Amino acid sequence: MERNISFELGRICERAALAVAPFVGRGDRHAADYAATQAMRQGFEDLKIRGTVVIGEGERDKAPMLYIGEEVGLSGEGPKLKIAVDPLEGTNLVANGWPGAIAVIAGVVEGEGDLLHAPDIYMEKIAVGEAARDSIQLGRSLEETLELVDVNLHNIAISLRKHVKELTVMVLERPRHTELVARIRKVGSRIRFITDGDVAGALATAKPNSGIDCLMGIGAAPEGVLAAAGMRALRGQILGRLVFTKDSDKQRAQSMGITDLDHIYTSEELAQGDVMFAATGVTGGDFLKGVVYTADGALTNTVLMRSKSNTIRWQEVHHRFDNPDNVYNNF
């Protein structure tokens, strides 16, 4: 039977989620992020792959581990993978005890797929589920995209067989979205604000009955690639266009091989070929349930997806801590 590495990536996500769970609501986002990153890095040490981080915690001089270019896995064993990670997407969510934080990994086997080497800059995004995947557009400028808000929402409503006033649009609560929010409200659609965590937000649009119909706005580009990896299996669509706020952003993108700076990327371009995706909830949200402690351990909620097999697995796992050799007892 062909090895499905997404199961192993899922266990690493669970490890990270369990490591950070004790920090929920404690107000220390840096400690939470470090705990998740350390746990995920330790998890990769036991994985029989030859992995290279293409989207991670930053450059080598800014991140002690899981930095871009770092090699992970058991040296010299297993397939060669390109890996995108966010050990804790939503550090502020964890610090404040708010919903929507997840631990997430995406990967492709070299030669069988690719992930856009997205620079750590902004990306304008719009995401929807399968039923509306062919009904959305993204402009080649911020102004053009704003002009398309009315058209996009009406087309999404038609695809979902809803009235436009019944749509719920998820938007990051940021000053840069003032005009976007005004246009959505003018159309009449509902808005769900989130403070962080637009990977889970984008994926929620493709989860049946999540209550989220669309995600709009500007977030981080690396998170756009991670969301696209999940969308590949969910059959949703996320469109993204890099946003440059200074000349150094353009130089950074060009140094990573991006030549068309105005290109509008689809999910299939952001995450190409056979994509594997795993995510575990830390604090419960629209896409995944969070870590819940029990009398003898904890429950985790994980999704495992693979575009090649078109499979989506939702796993609730009971981790028992009464075994002194359990690695989770070390966190």
MIMARTI-642373 format. One record per residue (C-alpha): residue number from 1; residue in one letter; chain; x, y, z. Coordinates in steps of 0.25 Angstrom, whole numbers, plus 5000, padded with zeros to 4 digits. Example, Ala and Ser with C-alpha at 12.3 -4.5 7.8 and 13.67 -1.06 7.14 Angstrom:
REM residues 2
site n=1	res=a	chain=A	xx=5049	yy=4982	zz=5031;
site n=2	res=s	chain=A	xx=5055	yy=4996	zz=5029;
***
This chain:
REM residues 331
site n=1	res=m	chain=A	xx=5000	yy=5000	zz=5000;
site n=2	res=e	chain=A	xx=5005	yy=5014	zz=4996;
site n=3	res=r	chain=A	xx=5010	yy=5022	zz=5008;
site n=4	res=n	chain=A	xx=5001	yy=5034	zz=5012;
site n=5	res=i	chain=A	xx=5010	yy=5044	zz=5019;
site n=6	res=s	chain=A	xx=4998	yy=5052	zz=5022;
site n=7	res=f	chain=A	xx=4995	yy=5043	zz=5034;
site n=8	res=e	chain=A	xx=5009	yy=5046	zz=5039;
site n=9	res=l	chain=A	xx=5008	yy=5061	zz=5037;
site n=10	res=g	chain=A	xx=4995	yy=5060	zz=5045;
site n=11	res=r	chain=A	xx=5002	yy=5054	zz=5057;
site n=12	res=i	chain=A	xx=5012	yy=5065	zz=5057;
site n=13	res=c	chain=A	xx=5001	yy=5075	zz=5056;
site n=14	res=e	chain=A	xx=4995	yy=5068	zz=5068;
site n=15	res=r	chain=A	xx=5008	yy=5069	zz=5076;
site n=16	res=a	chain=A	xx=5009	yy=5084	zz=5073;
site n=17	res=a	chain=A	xx=4994	yy=5086	zz=5077;
site n=18	res=l	chain=A	xx=4996	yy=5079	zz=5090;
site n=19	res=a	chain=A	xx=5009	yy=5086	zz=5093;
site n=20	res=v	chain=A	xx=5002	yy=5100	zz=5092;
site n=21	res=a	chain=A	xx=4989	yy=5097	zz=5098;
site n=22	res=p	chain=A	xx=4993	yy=5100	zz=5113;
site n=23	res=f	chain=A	xx=4996	yy=5114	zz=5108;
site n=24	res=v	chain=A	xx=4982	yy=5117	zz=5104;
site n=25	res=g	chain=A	xx=4977	yy=5130	zz=5110;
site n=26	res=r	chain=A	xx=4990	yy=5133	zz=5118;
site n=27	res=g	chain=A	xx=4994	yy=5145	zz=5110;
site n=28	res=d	chain=A	xx=5008	yy=5141	zz=5105;
site n=29	res=r	chain=A	xx=5007	yy=5139	zz=5090;
site n=30	res=h	chain=A	xx=5022	yy=5138	zz=5089;
site n=31	res=a	chain=A	xx=5023	yy=5126	zz=5098;
site n=32	res=a	chain=A	xx=5011	yy=5119	zz=5091;
site n=33	res=d	chain=A	xx=5018	yy=5121	zz=5078;
site n=34	res=y	chain=A	xx=5031	yy=5116	zz=5083;
site n=35	res=a	chain=A	xx=5024	yy=5103	zz=5089;
site n=36	res=a	chain=A	xx=5017	yy=5100	zz=5076;
site n=37	res=t	chain=A	xx=5030	yy=5102	zz=5068;
site n=38	res=q	chain=A	xx=5039	yy=5094	zz=5077;
site n=39	res=a	chain=A	xx=5028	yy=5082	zz=5077;
site n=40	res=m	chain=A	xx=5027	yy=5082	zz=5062;
site n=41	res=r	chain=A	xx=5042	yy=5082	zz=5060;
site n=42	res=q	chain=A	xx=5043	yy=5071	zz=5069;
site n=43	res=g	chain=A	xx=5032	yy=5063	zz=5062;
site n=44	res=f	chain=A	xx=5040	yy=5065	zz=5049;
site n=45	res=e	chain=A	xx=5052	yy=5058	zz=5055;
site n=46	res=d	chain=A	xx=5045	yy=5045	zz=5055;
site n=47	res=l	chain=A	xx=5039	yy=5046	zz=5041;
site n=48	res=k	chain=A	xx=5045	yy=5037	zz=5030;
site n=49	res=i	chain=A	xx=5046	yy=5048	zz=5020;
site n=50	res=r	chain=A	xx=5056	yy=5057	zz=5014;
site n=51	res=g	chain=A	xx=5049	yy=5070	zz=5015;
site n=52	res=t	chain=A	xx=5052	yy=5085	zz=5012;
site n=53	res=v	chain=A	xx=5044	yy=5096	zz=5018;
site n=54	res=v	chain=A	xx=5040	yy=5106	zz=5007;
site n=55	res=i	chain=A	xx=5030	yy=5113	zz=5016;
site n=56	res=g	chain=A	xx=5033	yy=5114	zz=5031;
site n=57	res=e	chain=A	xx=5036	yy=5123	zz=5043;
site n=58	res=g	chain=A	xx=5045	yy=5133	zz=5035;
site n=59	res=e	chain=A	xx=5059	yy=5134	zz=5030;
site n=60	res=r	chain=A	xx=5070	yy=5127	zz=5037;
site n=61	res=d	chain=A	xx=5075	yy=5139	zz=5044;
site n=62	res=k	chain=A	xx=5061	yy=5142	zz=5050;
site n=63	res=a	chain=A	xx=5056	yy=5128	zz=5054;
site n=64	res=p	chain=A	xx=5064	yy=5118	zz=5062;
site n=65	res=m	chain=A	xx=5056	yy=5106	zz=5055;
site n=66	res=l	chain=A	xx=5047	yy=5103	zz=5044;
site n=67	res=y	chain=A	xx=5053	yy=5114	zz=5036;
site n=68	res=i	chain=A	xx=5052	yy=5115	zz=5021;
site n=69	res=g	chain=A	xx=5062	yy=5106	zz=5015;
site n=70	res=e	chain=A	xx=5064	yy=5097	zz=5027;
site n=71	res=e	chain=A	xx=5065	yy=5082	zz=5025;
site n=72	res=v	chain=A	xx=5056	yy=5073	zz=5034;
site n=73	res=g	chain=A	xx=5053	yy=5058	zz=5035;
site n=74	res=l	chain=A	xx=5062	yy=5047	zz=5037;
site n=75	res=s	chain=A	xx=5075	yy=5050	zz=5029;
site n=76	res=g	chain=A	xx=5076	yy=5042	zz=5016;
site n=77	res=e	chain=A	xx=5063	yy=5034	zz=5018;
site n=78	res=g	chain=A	xx=5050	yy=5034	zz=5011;
site n=79	res=p	chain=A	xx=5044	yy=5043	zz=5000;
site n=80	res=k	chain=A	xx=5049	yy=5057	zz=4997;
site n=81	res=l	chain=A	xx=5038	yy=5067	zz=5002;
site n=82	res=k	chain=A	xx=5036	yy=5082	zz=5001;
site n=83	res=i	chain=A	xx=5029	yy=5086	zz=5013;
site n=84	res=a	chain=A	xx=5020	yy=5099	zz=5018;
site n=85	res=v	chain=A	xx=5018	yy=5100	zz=5032;
site n=86	res=d	chain=A	xx=5011	yy=5109	zz=5042;
site n=87	res=p	chain=A	xx=5013	yy=5103	zz=5056;
site n=88	res=l	chain=A	xx=5003	yy=5113	zz=5062;
site n=89	res=e	chain=A	xx=4994	yy=5120	zz=5053;
site n=90	res=g	chain=A	xx=4987	yy=5130	zz=5062;
site n=91	res=t	chain=A	xx=4997	yy=5134	zz=5073;
site n=92	res=n	chain=A	xx=4988	yy=5145	zz=5078;
site n=93	res=l	chain=A	xx=4976	yy=5136	zz=5078;
site n=94	res=v	chain=A	xx=4983	yy=5126	zz=5087;
site n=95	res=a	chain=A	xx=4988	yy=5137	zz=5096;
site n=96	res=n	chain=A	xx=4974	yy=5143	zz=5098;
site n=97	res=g	chain=A	xx=4967	yy=5130	zz=5098;
site n=98	res=w	chain=A	xx=4960	yy=5133	zz=5085;
site n=99	res=p	chain=A	xx=4955	yy=5123	zz=5075;
site n=100	res=g	chain=A	xx=4961	yy=5119	zz=5062;
site n=101	res=a	chain=A	xx=4976	yy=5116	zz=5065;
site n=102	res=i	chain=A	xx=4982	yy=5103	zz=5058;
site n=103	res=a	chain=A	xx=4995	yy=5096	zz=5055;
site n=104	res=v	chain=A	xx=4997	yy=5093	zz=5041;
site n=105	res=i	chain=A	xx=5006	yy=5086	zz=5031;
site n=106	res=a	chain=A	xx=5005	yy=5085	zz=5016;
site n=107	res=g	chain=A	xx=5015	yy=5077	zz=5007;
site n=108	res=v	chain=A	xx=5018	yy=5072	zz=4993;
site n=109	res=v	chain=A	xx=5028	yy=5061	zz=4989;
site n=110	res=e	chain=A	xx=5038	yy=5067	zz=4980;
site n=111	res=g	chain=A	xx=5035	yy=5064	zz=4965;
site n=112	res=e	chain=A	xx=5020	yy=5062	zz=4968;
site n=113	res=g	chain=A	xx=5016	yy=5076	zz=4972;
site n=114	res=d	chain=A	xx=5021	yy=5089	zz=4977;
site n=115	res=l	chain=A	xx=5017	yy=5100	zz=4986;
site n=116	res=l	chain=A	xx=5019	yy=5115	zz=4983;
site n=117	res=h	chain=A	xx=5031	yy=5120	zz=4990;
site n=118	res=a	chain=A	xx=5023	yy=5132	zz=4995;
site n=119	res=p	chain=A	xx=5031	yy=5144	zz=5002;
site n=120	res=d	chain=A	xx=5026	yy=5148	zz=5015;
site n=121	res=i	chain=A	xx=5018	yy=5160	zz=5010;
site n=122	res=y	chain=A	xx=5003	yy=5163	zz=5008;
site n=123	res=m	chain=A	xx=4994	yy=5156	zz=4999;
site n=124	res=e	chain=A	xx=4980	yy=5160	zz=4994;
site n=125	res=k	chain=A	xx=4971	yy=5148	zz=4995;
site n=126	res=i	chain=A	xx=4957	yy=5143	zz=4992;
site n=127	res=a	chain=A	xx=4952	yy=5129	zz=4996;
site n=128	res=v	chain=A	xx=4940	yy=5121	zz=4994;
site n=129	res=g	chain=A	xx=4935	yy=5106	zz=4994;
site n=130	res=e	chain=A	xx=4933	yy=5096	zz=4983;
site n=131	res=a	chain=A	xx=4920	yy=5101	zz=4979;
site n=132	res=a	chain=A	xx=4924	yy=5115	zz=4976;
site n=133	res=r	chain=A	xx=4938	yy=5113	zz=4972;
site n=134	res=d	chain=A	xx=4936	yy=5118	zz=4958;
site n=135	res=s	chain=A	xx=4928	yy=5130	zz=4962;
site n=136	res=i	chain=A	xx=4939	yy=5139	zz=4968;
site n=137	res=q	chain=A	xx=4949	yy=5149	zz=4962;
site n=138	res=l	chain=A	xx=4961	yy=5157	zz=4967;
site n=139	res=g	chain=A	xx=4965	yy=5170	zz=4962;
site n=140	res=r	chain=A	xx=4979	yy=5173	zz=4957;
site n=141	res=s	chain=A	xx=4979	yy=5185	zz=4967;
site n=142	res=l	chain=A	xx=4973	yy=5187	zz=4981;
site n=143	res=e	chain=A	xx=4963	yy=5197	zz=4974;
site n=144	res=e	chain=A	xx=4959	yy=5188	zz=4964;
site n=145	res=t	chain=A	xx=4956	yy=5177	zz=4974;
site n=146	res=l	chain=A	xx=4947	yy=5187	zz=4982;
site n=147	res=e	chain=A	xx=4939	yy=5189	zz=4970;
site n=148	res=l	chain=A	xx=4937	yy=5174	zz=4968;
site n=149	res=v	chain=A	xx=4931	yy=5173	zz=4982;
site n=150	res=d	chain=A	xx=4917	yy=5174	zz=4978;
site n=151	res=v	chain=A	xx=4918	yy=5165	zz=4966;
site n=152	res=n	chain=A	xx=4926	yy=5154	zz=4974;
site n=153	res=l	chain=A	xx=4915	yy=5154	zz=4985;
site n=154	res=h	chain=A	xx=4904	yy=5153	zz=4975;
site n=155	res=n	chain=A	xx=4910	yy=5142	zz=4967;
site n=156	res=i	chain=A	xx=4914	yy=5134	zz=4980;
site n=157	res=a	chain=A	xx=4899	yy=5136	zz=4985;
site n=158	res=i	chain=A	xx=4894	yy=5130	zz=4971;
site n=159	res=s	chain=A	xx=4904	yy=5118	zz=4972;
site n=160	res=l	chain=A	xx=4900	yy=5115	zz=4986;
site n=161	res=r	chain=A	xx=4885	yy=5117	zz=4984;
site n=162	res=k	chain=A	xx=4884	yy=5128	zz=4994;
site n=163	res=h	chain=A	xx=4880	yy=5142	zz=4995;
site n=164	res=v	chain=A	xx=4892	yy=5152	zz=4996;
site n=165	res=k	chain=A	xx=4887	yy=5156	zz=5009;
site n=166	res=e	chain=A	xx=4888	yy=5142	zz=5014;
site n=167	res=l	chain=A	xx=4903	yy=5141	zz=5011;
site n=168	res=t	chain=A	xx=4914	yy=5142	zz=5022;
site n=169	res=v	chain=A	xx=4927	yy=5148	zz=5018;
site n=170	res=m	chain=A	xx=4939	yy=5146	zz=5027;
site n=171	res=v	chain=A	xx=4948	yy=5158	zz=5028;
site n=172	res=l	chain=A	xx=4961	yy=5161	zz=5036;
site n=173	res=e	chain=A	xx=4958	yy=5172	zz=5046;
site n=174	res=r	chain=A	xx=4968	yy=5182	zz=5041;
site n=175	res=p	chain=A	xx=4968	yy=5197	zz=5037;
site n=176	res=r	chain=A	xx=4972	yy=5194	zz=5023;
site n=177	res=h	chain=A	xx=4959	yy=5187	zz=5021;
site n=178	res=t	chain=A	xx=4950	yy=5199	zz=5024;
site n=179	res=e	chain=A	xx=4946	yy=5201	zz=5010;
site n=180	res=l	chain=A	xx=4944	yy=5186	zz=5007;
site n=181	res=v	chain=A	xx=4935	yy=5185	zz=5019;
site n=182	res=a	chain=A	xx=4927	yy=5197	zz=5015;
site n=183	res=r	chain=A	xx=4925	yy=5191	zz=5001;
site n=184	res=i	chain=A	xx=4920	yy=5178	zz=5007;
site n=185	res=r	chain=A	xx=4910	yy=5185	zz=5016;
site n=186	res=k	chain=A	xx=4905	yy=5193	zz=5004;
site n=187	res=v	chain=A	xx=4902	yy=5180	zz=4997;
site n=188	res=g	chain=A	xx=4895	yy=5175	zz=5009;
site n=189	res=s	chain=A	xx=4903	yy=5162	zz=5013;
site n=190	res=r	chain=A	xx=4907	yy=5159	zz=5027;
site n=191	res=i	chain=A	xx=4921	yy=5160	zz=5032;
site n=192	res=r	chain=A	xx=4929	yy=5151	zz=5042;
site n=193	res=f	chain=A	xx=4941	yy=5158	zz=5047;
site n=194	res=i	chain=A	xx=4953	yy=5150	zz=5051;
site n=195	res=t	chain=A	xx=4965	yy=5156	zz=5058;
site n=196	res=d	chain=A	xx=4975	yy=5146	zz=5053;
site n=197	res=g	chain=A	xx=4975	yy=5132	zz=5046;
site n=198	res=d	chain=A	xx=4971	yy=5134	zz=5031;
site n=199	res=v	chain=A	xx=4976	yy=5120	zz=5028;
site n=200	res=a	chain=A	xx=4965	yy=5113	zz=5036;
site n=201	res=g	chain=A	xx=4956	yy=5124	zz=5031;
site n=202	res=a	chain=A	xx=4958	yy=5121	zz=5016;
site n=203	res=l	chain=A	xx=4957	yy=5106	zz=5019;
site n=204	res=a	chain=A	xx=4944	yy=5108	zz=5026;
site n=205	res=t	chain=A	xx=4937	yy=5114	zz=5013;
site n=206	res=a	chain=A	xx=4939	yy=5100	zz=5007;
site n=207	res=k	chain=A	xx=4934	yy=5092	zz=5019;
site n=208	res=p	chain=A	xx=4919	yy=5089	zz=5018;
site n=209	res=n	chain=A	xx=4910	yy=5096	zz=5028;
site n=210	res=s	chain=A	xx=4921	yy=5104	zz=5034;
site n=211	res=g	chain=A	xx=4913	yy=5116	zz=5033;
site n=212	res=i	chain=A	xx=4924	yy=5124	zz=5025;
site n=213	res=d	chain=A	xx=4922	yy=5126	zz=5010;
site n=214	res=c	chain=A	xx=4934	yy=5134	zz=5006;
site n=215	res=l	chain=A	xx=4947	yy=5140	zz=5011;
site n=216	res=m	chain=A	xx=4951	yy=5154	zz=5006;
site n=217	res=g	chain=A	xx=4963	yy=5163	zz=5009;
site n=218	res=i	chain=A	xx=4978	yy=5165	zz=5011;
site n=219	res=g	chain=A	xx=4986	yy=5155	zz=5019;
site n=220	res=a	chain=A	xx=4999	yy=5149	zz=5019;
site n=221	res=a	chain=A	xx=5004	yy=5142	zz=5006;
site n=222	res=p	chain=A	xx=5010	yy=5129	zz=5013;
site n=223	res=e	chain=A	xx=4997	yy=5127	zz=5019;
site n=224	res=g	chain=A	xx=4990	yy=5128	zz=5005;
site n=225	res=v	chain=A	xx=4999	yy=5116	zz=5001;
site n=226	res=l	chain=A	xx=4995	yy=5108	zz=5013;
site n=227	res=a	chain=A	xx=4981	yy=5111	zz=5010;
site n=228	res=a	chain=A	xx=4982	yy=5107	zz=4996;
site n=229	res=a	chain=A	xx=4988	yy=5094	zz=4999;
site n=230	res=g	chain=A	xx=4976	yy=5090	zz=5008;
site n=231	res=m	chain=A	xx=4966	yy=5096	zz=4997;
site n=232	res=r	chain=A	xx=4972	yy=5086	zz=4987;
site n=233	res=a	chain=A	xx=4966	yy=5074	zz=4994;
site n=234	res=l	chain=A	xx=4953	yy=5082	zz=4998;
site n=235	res=r	chain=A	xx=4951	yy=5086	zz=4984;
site n=236	res=g	chain=A	xx=4949	yy=5100	zz=4988;
site n=237	res=q	chain=A	xx=4956	yy=5112	zz=4982;
site n=238	res=i	chain=A	xx=4965	yy=5123	zz=4987;
site n=239	res=l	chain=A	xx=4970	yy=5134	zz=4978;
site n=240	res=g	chain=A	xx=4982	yy=5142	zz=4982;
site n=241	res=r	chain=A	xx=4990	yy=5154	zz=4977;
site n=242	res=l	chain=A	xx=5003	yy=5159	zz=4984;
site n=243	res=v	chain=A	xx=5002	yy=5173	zz=4990;
site n=244	res=f	chain=A	xx=5015	yy=5181	zz=4991;
site n=245	res=t	chain=A	xx=5016	yy=5192	zz=5001;
site n=246	res=k	chain=A	xx=5030	yy=5196	zz=4998;
site n=247	res=d	chain=A	xx=5041	yy=5193	zz=4988;
site n=248	res=s	chain=A	xx=5048	yy=5183	zz=4996;
site n=249	res=d	chain=A	xx=5035	yy=5174	zz=4996;
site n=250	res=k	chain=A	xx=5037	yy=5174	zz=4980;
site n=251	res=q	chain=A	xx=5052	yy=5170	zz=4982;
site n=252	res=r	chain=A	xx=5049	yy=5159	zz=4991;
site n=253	res=a	chain=A	xx=5038	yy=5153	zz=4982;
site n=254	res=q	chain=A	xx=5048	yy=5154	zz=4970;
site n=255	res=s	chain=A	xx=5059	yy=5147	zz=4978;
site n=256	res=m	chain=A	xx=5049	yy=5136	zz=4981;
site n=257	res=g	chain=A	xx=5047	yy=5133	zz=4966;
site n=258	res=i	chain=A	xx=5034	yy=5142	zz=4964;
site n=259	res=t	chain=A	xx=5034	yy=5149	zz=4951;
site n=260	res=d	chain=A	xx=5020	yy=5154	zz=4949;
site n=261	res=l	chain=A	xx=5018	yy=5163	zz=4961;
site n=262	res=d	chain=A	xx=5003	yy=5165	zz=4957;
site n=263	res=h	chain=A	xx=4999	yy=5151	zz=4955;
site n=264	res=i	chain=A	xx=4986	yy=5146	zz=4960;
site n=265	res=y	chain=A	xx=4989	yy=5132	zz=4966;
site n=266	res=t	chain=A	xx=4978	yy=5121	zz=4967;
site n=267	res=s	chain=A	xx=4979	yy=5109	zz=4977;
site n=268	res=e	chain=A	xx=4985	yy=5100	zz=4967;
site n=269	res=e	chain=A	xx=4996	yy=5110	zz=4964;
site n=270	res=l	chain=A	xx=4999	yy=5113	zz=4979;
site n=271	res=a	chain=A	xx=4999	yy=5098	zz=4982;
site n=272	res=q	chain=A	xx=5002	yy=5089	zz=4970;
site n=273	res=g	chain=A	xx=5001	yy=5074	zz=4968;
site n=274	res=d	chain=A	xx=5000	yy=5064	zz=4979;
site n=275	res=v	chain=A	xx=4998	yy=5072	zz=4991;
site n=276	res=m	chain=A	xx=4997	yy=5067	zz=5005;
site n=277	res=f	chain=A	xx=4991	yy=5075	zz=5017;
site n=278	res=a	chain=A	xx=4989	yy=5073	zz=5031;
site n=279	res=a	chain=A	xx=4984	yy=5083	zz=5042;
site n=280	res=t	chain=A	xx=4980	yy=5081	zz=5057;
site n=281	res=g	chain=A	xx=4971	yy=5091	zz=5064;
site n=282	res=v	chain=A	xx=4977	yy=5098	zz=5077;
site n=283	res=t	chain=A	xx=4965	yy=5107	zz=5080;
site n=284	res=g	chain=A	xx=4951	yy=5103	zz=5074;
site n=285	res=g	chain=A	xx=4947	yy=5110	zz=5062;
site n=286	res=d	chain=A	xx=4938	yy=5110	zz=5049;
site n=287	res=f	chain=A	xx=4948	yy=5099	zz=5043;
site n=288	res=l	chain=A	xx=4953	yy=5091	zz=5054;
site n=289	res=k	chain=A	xx=4950	yy=5088	zz=5069;
site n=290	res=g	chain=A	xx=4961	yy=5091	zz=5079;
site n=291	res=v	chain=A	xx=4968	yy=5083	zz=5089;
site n=292	res=v	chain=A	xx=4959	yy=5079	zz=5100;
site n=293	res=y	chain=A	xx=4965	yy=5073	zz=5113;
site n=294	res=t	chain=A	xx=4959	yy=5060	zz=5119;
site n=295	res=a	chain=A	xx=4961	yy=5053	zz=5133;
site n=296	res=d	chain=A	xx=4973	yy=5045	zz=5127;
site n=297	res=g	chain=A	xx=4978	yy=5053	zz=5115;
site n=298	res=a	chain=A	xx=4972	yy=5061	zz=5104;
site n=299	res=l	chain=A	xx=4964	yy=5061	zz=5091;
site n=300	res=t	chain=A	xx=4969	yy=5067	zz=5078;
site n=301	res=n	chain=A	xx=4962	yy=5069	zz=5065;
site n=302	res=t	chain=A	xx=4970	yy=5068	zz=5052;
site n=303	res=v	chain=A	xx=4968	yy=5068	zz=5038;
site n=304	res=l	chain=A	xx=4976	yy=5060	zz=5028;
site n=305	res=m	chain=A	xx=4975	yy=5063	zz=5013;
site n=306	res=r	chain=A	xx=4982	yy=5059	zz=5000;
site n=307	res=s	chain=A	xx=4978	yy=5065	zz=4986;
site n=308	res=k	chain=A	xx=4983	yy=5052	zz=4979;
site n=309	res=s	chain=A	xx=4973	yy=5043	zz=4985;
site n=310	res=n	chain=A	xx=4963	yy=5053	zz=4988;
site n=311	res=t	chain=A	xx=4962	yy=5049	zz=5002;
site n=312	res=i	chain=A	xx=4958	yy=5057	zz=5014;
site n=313	res=r	chain=A	xx=4959	yy=5050	zz=5028;
site n=314	res=w	chain=A	xx=4954	yy=5057	zz=5041;
site n=315	res=q	chain=A	xx=4960	yy=5050	zz=5053;
site n=316	res=e	chain=A	xx=4956	yy=5052	zz=5067;
site n=317	res=v	chain=A	xx=4968	yy=5046	zz=5076;
site n=318	res=h	chain=A	xx=4968	yy=5043	zz=5090;
site n=319	res=h	chain=A	xx=4982	yy=5045	zz=5096;
site n=320	res=r	chain=A	xx=4984	yy=5038	zz=5109;
site n=321	res=f	chain=A	xx=4995	yy=5044	zz=5118;
site n=322	res=d	chain=A	xx=4995	yy=5033	zz=5129;
site n=323	res=n	chain=A	xx=5007	yy=5026	zz=5121;
site n=324	res=p	chain=A	xx=5020	yy=5033	zz=5127;
site n=325	res=d	chain=A	xx=5027	yy=5030	zz=5113;
site n=326	res=n	chain=A	xx=5016	yy=5038	zz=5105;
site n=327	res=v	chain=A	xx=5024	yy=5049	zz=5098;
site n=328	res=y	chain=A	xx=5012	yy=5059	zz=5101;
site n=329	res=n	chain=A	xx=5015	yy=5058	zz=5116;
site n=330	res=n	chain=A	xx=5028	yy=5066	zz=5113;
site n=331	res=f	chain=A	xx=5021	yy=5079	zz=5109;
***
